[in-house]
Amino acid sequence: MSDNNQQPGQINIELDEKVAEGIYSNLAIINHSASEFVLDFVTLMPGVPKAKVKSRIILTPQHAKRLLKAIGENIHRFEVAHGEIKDSDQPQVPLSFGPTGQA
C-alpha cells in the first residue's frame, strides 16, 4: 500500500513474517508498579517443571486499561458469534519467578 493512499490520521502498521507467526502462551503473569504494567507470556508444558517467558509487554497504566477494555469487547463479540467461552478450573501452578521489584 502506497503512503499516497493513506487517509489523514491513519497509522501505517507493518507486520514482519517472524512477528506474524506469533508465540503460543498458556500462562500470563502480570505485575505492576505505579508507572507501568508488565505482562509476561509463558508456555507451560505438562510434566516440565521449568518454563521460560516467551514474550514481555510493558504498558503504561492507561494503555493497560485500554487493552482490558479492547479484550473485553472482543470476547463479547466472539461469544455472540460462537457461544460462551467456558472457563475451566485449572490447578494453581506454583511459580518461582525470580526477584520482584518496582520500576
Secondary structure, 3 states (H helix, E strand, C coil): CCHHHCCCCCCCCCCCHHHHHCCCCCEEEEEECCCCEEEEEECCCCCCCCCCEEEEEEECHHHHHHHHHHHHHHHHHHHHHHCCCCCCCCCCCCCCCCCCCCC
